[in-house]
Amino acid sequence: LGIVVQQAAVNTVLAAGMTFVILTGGIDLSVGSILAASAMAGLIISKLPDLGALWLPAAVLTGAAFGILNGGFIALLRLPPFIVTLG
């Protein structure tokens, strides 16, 4: 049961964030892709001998960068959220 809860924690956090997106009338299909990109950035940095301790900031900054990019396209360029997240 503990392993199941541990595995479901990531999806629970993503679902909580998506709840607010859907409530505001938008849709974001890129959540899984951004999660994977952030995880890979953290993994790649963690394998470097001198920078291994910086895996968490690398993962968070990667997710934030992609989120800001998506949000910028939607808010500033007035593109439809569905089209932006498909891209």
N, C-alpha and C positions, 0 to 999 in steps of 0.2 A: 504494500500500500504506500509506503514511503517513496519508493522509486516511481510509482505512478504519479504521485503528487509532485515530485521533483520534475518529472518530464512534462507535466501539464502546466507548470508555472510559467514557462515562456509563452505558451499559447494564451494563458489567462491574461497576462499583461498586455499582449497584442490585442486581444478581444476587448479589453477595457478601453484601450485607446481608440479602437475602431468604433466603439459604441458612440463616442462623442462625435466622431467624424460623420457617422450615419445620421445622428440626431440633428446635425446642422445642415443636412441636405446634401452632403457630398458623398463621394465614394472613393476609396483608395484601394486599388488592387496591388499596389507595389509594396505592401508591408512585408510580405514574405521575402521578396527580392532584396529589400533593404536590410532585413535581418540577416540574410545569407551573406550579403556583401560586407556587413559589419563584422560578422563572425569570421569571415575569411581575412579581413584586414587585421583583426586581432590575432588570428592564428599565424599569419605571416610575420607580424612584428614579434610575436612570442618566440618564434624560432631563431631570431637573430640574437647572437650571443650578447652583444652589448646593449641591445634595446629591449630585451625580453620583458622587463618590468613595465614597459609602456604599452602593453597589449590592451589594457582597458581604455586608456585615453584614445588610443588609435581606433578602437571599435566604436566608441561613443562619438568621436569626431567624424568618422565615416558615416554613421547613421544620421548625425546632425547635418552634415553637408548634403547628403541626398535628400533629406527632409526639407531643408531650406531651398534646394533647387526645385523640388516639386511644388512647394508652397509659393515660391517666387513666380513660377510659370502660371500657377492658378490665380494668385492674387494680383500680381502686377501686369501680366499679359492678358488676363481675363480669359484664359483658355478653359475649356470644360474639364473638370477634375477627372472624369472617366477617360478622356483622351490622353491627358498628361500621364496618368498612372499606367495606361497601356504602353505608352512610349518608354 
